[in-house]
Amino acid sequence: MQIVPVLHIEQFKEENALVEFYSNDLCKHLETNRKIVHRPHKHDFFLCVLFEKGNGTHEIDFSSYPINDGSLFFLKPGQTHSWSFNAPPQGYIFFHTQSFFELSVADVKLNQFPFYYSYKNPPHLNLSTSEQGKIATRFKEINVEYQGNGVYKKQKLASLINLTYIDFSRLYAFDVSENTLSSTYLKILSDLEHAIERYYKTEKKAHFYADKLNITTKHLNRVTQTTLGKTTTELITERILLEAKRLIVHSENPLSQVAESLGYEDYAYFSRVFKAKNQTTPLEFKKRYL
C-alpha cells in the first residue's frame, strides 16, 4: 500500500543544530534532501519558502500554484505538497515546530497570523520586486543566525520569525471583516478545524461539532460564514473529500475501500457526493490525476 510520507523536522537536523528549527539556502536544501522531497509528502511542522528565482508549479492539497520570481509559500502541518521546476530555483527555506515559536514568543499564537489561521486561506503571496527584497533580507538574516553559534540563538531566531510573520501579515491582502480577525472567532474556527480533523471520518453533521464547541449550530455557521464564506457542513465535506483525493491518488486501495474508510458504506452515494463537489467521479479523478 502506497501512502503519503510524513516528514519530521528531525530528518533535516544538522550537526550542532536546533532540533525544532531548520533554515537553509533553497538550492542546498533541495540537493541535500533530494531523496525525501522528490515526491508528494506531508510535514509535522510549519514551513515557509521564498523563491527569489523560480519557474515551475507547487501543488498543495491538489491545488496548483505557479512558481515565479517572488513567490512566497507557507504550509501548516498535515498539508500534502509537491513541486516541479523547469530550472533549479533560488531562494531560502525555513521551518519550525509549533512549540519552538509559541514557547519562545510570549502571548503570540501561530493561528493569529492570517496565512495560518485557517487551511482555507491561500498559502502563498506573489511579491513585487521591492517587497521581495525586504522579505529576502529577513530570510537571509534568519539563515545566517541559524548557521551561526551565537549566544541566545534560539531566542533571536524566534524573534526574527515573529518579525518576519508580521511582515508577511502586512503584505497578505484579503477581503474580510473585522469580525473575522477577532480573537473569539479565530478561536472558534481553530477549535472547529481541530474537531473536524479528529472526527470527520465518523461525524458529518454540523450539530455534532457545535455541541463539541458548546455553542449553537446557528452561531457556528455564523462564524464559518463570516470568516470563510462557507457553512459548517461545507467545511466538513471539503475535509472528507480532500482525504478522499489523497487516498484515491496515493494509495492502492479499491475505491470502495476508500469510501468505507471515510464512513461511507454505500459507494454509490459516496461517488455522488464526490462528483457533486468535483464534477467528476472518483474513478475519473484517479485516471485524470495519474
C-alpha positions in Angstrom: 0.0 0.0 0.0 1.4 3.4 -1.1 0.9 6.2 1.4 2.0 9.9 1.6 5.1 10.1 3.7 5.1 12.4 6.7 8.5 14.2 7.1 9.7 15.1 10.6 11.9 18.0 11.4 14.5 15.7 12.9 15.2 14.3 9.4 16.7 17.7 8.5 18.7 18.2 11.6 22.3 19.2 11.0 25.2 18.7 13.4 25.0 21.1 16.4 21.8 22.5 15.1 18.5 23.2 16.9 16.1 20.2 17.0 12.9 22.2 16.4 14.1 24.7 13.8 15.7 24.5 10.4 16.9 27.0 7.8 18.8 26.7 4.5 19.6 28.1 1.1 16.9 26.6 -1.1 19.2 25.1 -3.7 21.3 23.4 -0.9 18.1 22.2 0.8 16.8 20.5 -2.3 20.1 18.9 -3.2 20.8 17.7 0.3 17.4 16.3 0.8 16.6 15.2 -2.7 15.8 11.6 -1.6 12.9 12.6 0.7 11.4 15.7 -1.0 11.2 14.4 -4.6 7.6 13.2 -4.3 4.4 14.3 -2.6 4.7 14.4 1.2 3.5 16.0 4.4 5.2 17.7 7.3 4.6 17.8 11.0 5.9 21.4 11.2 5.3 24.9 9.8 7.2 25.7 6.6 8.0 29.0 4.7 9.8 29.1 1.4 10.8 32.1 -0.7 11.6 31.8 -4.4 13.9 34.6 -5.4 14.3 32.9 -8.8 12.0 30.2 -9.9 9.8 28.7 -12.6 7.5 25.8 -12.1 4.5 24.5 -10.2 3.8 24.0 -6.5 0.9 21.7 -5.7 -0.7 22.0 -2.2 -3.6 19.7 -1.3 -4.5 19.2 -5.0 -4.5 23.0 -5.8 -1.7 24.1 -8.2 0.1 27.4 -7.8 2.7 28.8 -10.3 6.2 29.3 -9.0 7.7 32.6 -10.2 10.3 35.1 -9.0 9.0 36.4 -5.7 6.7 33.5 -4.9 6.3 33.0 -1.2 4.6 29.9 0.3 3.6 29.0 3.9 2.4 25.5 4.9 0.8 24.2 8.0 1.4 20.7 9.4 -0.5 18.0 7.6 -0.8 19.6 4.2 0.3 17.4 1.3 2.5 19.2 -1.2 4.9 18.6 -4.1 6.7 20.8 -6.6 8.3 20.6 -10.0 10.8 23.1 -11.5 11.7 24.0 -15.0 15.1 25.1 -13.8 17.0 25.0 -10.4 15.3 27.6 -8.2 17.0 30.1 -5.9 15.8 31.3 -2.5 15.5 30.4 1.1 13.5 28.0 3.3 12.9 27.7 7.0 10.6 25.6 9.1 9.9 25.0 12.8 7.6 23.3 15.3 4.7 25.0 16.9 6.3 24.7 20.4 9.5 26.3 19.2 7.7 29.5 18.3 4.9 29.6 20.9 7.1 28.8 23.9 9.6 31.5 22.9 7.3 34.4 21.9 5.0 35.4 24.7 1.3 35.9 24.1 1.5 35.1 20.3 -0.1 32.1 18.7 0.6 31.0 15.2 -3.0 30.9 14.2 -3.2 34.6 14.9 -1.4 35.2 11.6 -3.8 35.3 8.6 -1.9 32.8 6.5 -2.0 30.2 9.3 -5.4 30.8 11.0 -7.3 28.5 8.5 -6.5 25.9 6.0 -8.9 27.7 3.7 -6.8 30.8 3.4 -4.4 31.0 0.4 -1.0 29.5 1.2 1.0 31.9 -0.9 1.9 35.5 -1.8 3.3 36.9 -5.0 5.7 39.6 -4.0 6.7 42.7 -6.0 10.4 43.4 -6.6 10.6 45.8 -3.7 8.6 43.5 -1.4 10.8 40.6 -2.4 14.0 42.4 -1.5 12.7 43.2 2.0 11.4 39.7 2.7 14.6 38.1 1.3 16.6 40.2 3.8 14.5 38.6 6.6 15.2 35.1 5.3 18.9 35.7 4.9 19.1 37.1 8.5 17.3 34.0 9.8 19.6 31.7 7.8 22.8 33.5 9.0 21.6 33.2 12.6 20.7 29.6 12.2 24.1 28.7 10.7 26.0 30.5 13.4 26.6 29.7 17.1 25.8 33.0 18.8 24.5 33.2 22.4 20.7 33.3 22.8 20.5 31.8 19.3 17.0 30.2 19.9 15.6 33.4 21.3 16.9 35.5 18.4 15.5 33.1 15.8 12.1 33.1 17.5 12.2 36.9 17.5 13.2 37.1 13.8 10.5 34.7 12.9 7.9 36.8 14.7 9.1 39.9 12.9 9.0 38.0 9.6 5.5 36.8 10.2 4.4 40.4 11.0 5.9 41.5 7.6 4.1 38.6 5.9 0.8 39.6 7.5 1.1 43.2 6.4 1.5 42.0 2.8 -1.2 39.4 3.0 -4.1 41.1 1.3 -7.5 39.5 1.7 -11.1 40.9 2.0 -12.5 40.1 5.4 -14.5 41.9 8.0 -13.2 42.9 11.4 -15.1 40.1 13.0 -13.0 37.6 11.1 -9.9 38.6 12.9 -11.5 38.8 16.4 -9.9 36.5 18.9 -13.3 34.9 19.6 -14.0 34.0 16.0 -10.4 32.8 15.5 -10.6 30.5 18.5 -13.9 29.0 17.4 -12.6 28.5 13.9 -9.4 26.9 15.1 -11.3 24.6 17.5 -13.7 23.6 14.8 -10.8 22.7 12.4 -9.2 20.6 15.1 -12.5 18.9 15.8 -13.2 18.2 12.2 -9.7 16.8 11.8 -10.4 14.4 14.7 -13.9 13.2 13.9 -14.6 13.8 10.1 -14.4 10.1 9.3 -17.3 9.3 11.6 -19.2 12.5 12.3 -20.6 14.5 9.4 -23.3 16.7 11.0 -22.8 20.3 11.9 -24.7 19.9 15.2 -22.1 17.4 16.4 -19.3 19.9 16.1 -21.4 22.7 17.6 -22.0 20.5 20.6 -18.3 19.8 20.9 -17.6 23.6 21.0 -20.5 24.3 23.4 -22.2 26.7 21.0 -25.3 26.6 18.9 -25.2 25.3 15.3 -26.6 28.7 14.2 -23.7 30.5 15.8 -21.1 28.1 14.5 -22.5 28.7 11.0 -22.3 32.4 11.6 -18.6 32.1 12.4 -17.8 30.0 9.3 -19.8 32.1 7.0 -18.2 35.3 8.3 -14.7 34.1 8.3 -14.7 31.7 5.3 -17.9 32.3 3.4 -18.9 28.6 3.9 -21.3 26.6 6.1 -20.0 24.2 8.7 -21.3 21.3 6.6 -19.3 22.5 3.6 -16.1 22.6 5.7 -16.8 19.0 6.9 -17.5 17.8 3.4 -14.4 19.5 2.0 -12.2 17.8 4.6 -13.7 14.4 3.8 -13.2 14.9 0.0 -9.6 16.2 0.5 -8.8 13.0 2.3 -10.6 11.0 -0.4 -8.4 12.6 -3.1 -5.3 11.8 -1.1 -6.3 8.1 -0.7 -7.5 7.8 -4.3 -4.2 9.1 -5.7 -1.6 8.0 -3.1 -2.9 4.5 -2.1 -3.6 1.4 -4.0 -6.8 0.6 -2.1 -10.0 -0.1 -4.1 -12.3 2.9 -4.4 -15.0 1.1 -2.4 -12.5 0.7 0.5 -11.6 4.3 0.3 -15.2 5.2 0.7 -15.7 2.8 3.6 -12.6 4.2 5.4 -14.3 7.6 5.3 -17.5 6.4 6.7 -19.5 5.7 3.5 -20.7 2.1 3.3 -22.6 2.8 0.2 -20.0 3.5 -2.5 -22.6 4.8 -5.0 -23.7 7.5 -2.5 -20.0 8.4 -1.9 -19.4 8.7 -5.6 -22.4 11.1 -6.0 -21.1 13.3 -3.2 -17.6 13.3 -4.7 -19.0 14.1 -8.2 -21.3 16.9 -6.9 -18.2 18.7 -5.4 -15.6 17.9 -8.0 -17.6 17.5 -11.3 -16.0 14.1 -11.8 -16.3 10.6 -10.3 -13.6 9.1 -8.1 -12.5 6.8 -10.9 -12.4 9.6 -13.4 -10.4 11.7 -10.9 -7.9 9.0 -10.3 -7.3 8.4 -14.1 -7.0 12.1 -14.8 -4.7 12.8 -12.0 -2.3 9.9 -12.6 
